[in-house]
Amino acid sequence: MRIGHGIDVHRVSDDASRSLWLGLVAIPDAPGLVGHSDADVATHALCDALLGAANLGDLGRHFPDTEPEFEGASSRRLLVETVALVAAAGLVTISADVTIIAERPKLSSYMPRMSDELSAVVGALVTVKATTAEGLGALGRVEGIGASAVALLEEIR
């Protein structure tokens, strides 16, 4: 068994045309996040947790923000490719857990769908929770959104 942890944070964008994506779900009527890809912090944290557990580095190693190929990339694509890398390393995901840190928007109504979408791609249960920063720091001032994730993998026998 192997455990991996991932964390990601992105700034809120001033660009009104950017959509907010969290856990592979579009969140309407909320400002998007700044990023080279779609800036889905929940999915990026999950990818890092999976890659970490597999001893494969991090998201930036496999999908660098210096590569035009990944500009505007869907985090679904990044997660699908991450799951393939993990499988190629001889591992399978047992479960994962993601916590989104955001003052706004309120996410409770979106979390079941996030869990369903992430679980379908990963092939194992991915739970999704949300919390606030209690008004503290940059996340508390709604300057960004963060996420943390942990994943449990097992070697394929």
C-alpha positions in Angstrom: 0.0 0.0 0.0 1.2 3.5 -0.7 -0.1 6.9 0.4 0.3 10.2 -1.5 -0.6 13.8 -0.7 -1.3 16.7 -3.0 -2.0 20.4 -2.6 -2.8 23.1 -5.1 -3.8 26.8 -4.9 -4.8 29.2 -7.7 -5.6 32.9 -7.7 -9.1 34.1 -8.6 -9.1 35.5 -12.2 -10.1 39.0 -13.2 -11.0 37.6 -16.6 -14.8 37.2 -16.7 -14.6 34.7 -19.5 -12.8 32.1 -17.3 -15.0 29.4 -15.9 -14.6 28.0 -12.4 -13.9 24.2 -12.5 -13.6 22.2 -9.3 -13.5 18.4 -9.2 -14.3 18.2 -12.9 -17.5 20.2 -12.4 -18.2 23.6 -13.8 -19.4 26.0 -11.1 -21.8 28.6 -12.6 -21.9 32.2 -11.6 -18.4 32.2 -10.0 -15.2 33.7 -11.1 -12.7 31.3 -12.6 -9.1 30.7 -11.5 -5.8 31.8 -13.1 -3.8 28.9 -14.5 -2.1 27.5 -17.6 -4.8 24.8 -17.7 -8.4 25.1 -16.5 -7.0 25.7 -13.0 -9.1 23.0 -11.3 -7.4 23.0 -8.0 -9.3 20.0 -6.6 -8.4 17.8 -9.6 -4.8 19.0 -9.6 -4.4 18.2 -5.9 -5.8 14.7 -6.6 -3.3 14.2 -9.5 -0.4 15.2 -7.3 -1.6 12.8 -4.5 -1.8 9.9 -7.1 1.6 10.8 -8.6 3.2 11.1 -5.2 1.9 7.7 -4.0 3.3 6.2 -7.2 6.7 7.9 -6.7 6.2 9.6 -10.1 6.9 13.2 -9.1 4.2 15.9 -9.5 1.8 17.4 -11.9 4.3 20.0 -13.2 6.8 17.3 -14.1 4.3 15.6 -16.4 2.3 18.5 -17.6 4.6 21.6 -17.3 3.0 25.1 -17.6 5.8 25.9 -20.0 4.4 23.6 -22.7 1.9 25.2 -25.1 0.3 21.7 -25.5 -1.2 22.1 -22.0 -2.4 25.7 -22.3 -6.1 25.6 -21.4 -6.0 21.9 -20.9 -9.0 20.2 -19.3 -8.1 18.8 -15.9 -10.1 15.7 -16.9 -7.4 15.0 -19.5 -4.7 15.5 -16.9 -6.5 13.1 -14.5 -7.0 10.5 -17.2 -3.3 10.7 -18.1 -2.3 10.6 -14.5 -4.4 7.5 -13.8 -2.7 5.8 -16.9 0.8 6.7 -15.5 -0.2 5.2 -12.1 -1.4 2.0 -13.8 1.8 1.8 -15.9 3.7 1.9 -12.6 1.8 -1.2 -11.5 -0.5 0.5 -9.0 -4.3 0.8 -8.6 -6.1 3.4 -6.6 -8.0 2.1 -3.6 -9.5 5.4 -2.5 -8.9 9.1 -2.4 -10.1 12.2 -0.5 -10.1 15.8 -1.6 -10.8 18.9 0.5 -11.5 22.2 -1.2 -10.7 25.4 0.7 -12.9 28.3 -0.4 -14.9 31.1 1.2 -17.0 31.4 -1.9 -18.8 30.0 -3.7 -20.7 27.6 -1.5 -20.0 24.1 -2.8 -22.2 21.7 -0.9 -24.6 21.2 -3.7 -21.8 20.4 -6.2 -19.8 18.0 -4.0 -21.7 14.8 -4.8 -21.3 15.4 -8.5 -17.6 16.1 -8.0 -17.2 12.9 -6.2 -19.0 11.0 -8.9 -17.0 12.6 -11.7 -13.6 12.1 -10.0 -14.5 8.5 -8.9 -15.5 7.6 -12.5 -12.1 8.7 -13.9 -10.0 7.3 -11.1 -11.9 3.9 -10.9 -12.2 4.1 -7.1 -14.1 6.2 -4.5 -13.0 9.8 -4.4 -14.7 11.7 -1.6 -14.9 15.5 -1.8 -15.4 17.9 1.1 -15.1 21.7 1.4 -14.1 24.0 4.2 -13.3 27.7 4.5 -10.2 29.5 5.7 -12.4 31.4 8.3 -11.5 34.7 6.7 -7.8 34.2 7.3 -5.0 34.8 4.7 -5.3 35.1 0.9 -7.9 32.2 0.7 -9.9 33.9 3.5 -9.9 37.2 1.5 -11.2 35.3 -1.5 -8.0 35.9 -3.5 -7.9 32.3 -4.4 -9.1 28.7 -3.9 -7.0 25.8 -2.6 -7.4 22.1 -2.3 -5.7 19.2 -0.6 -5.9 15.5 -1.4 -4.7 12.2 -0.2 -4.7 8.9 -2.1 -4.3 5.3 -1.2 -2.8 3.1 -3.9 -2.0 -0.6 -3.9 0.5 -2.6 -6.0 -1.2 -4.7 -8.7 -0.4 -8.4 -8.2 
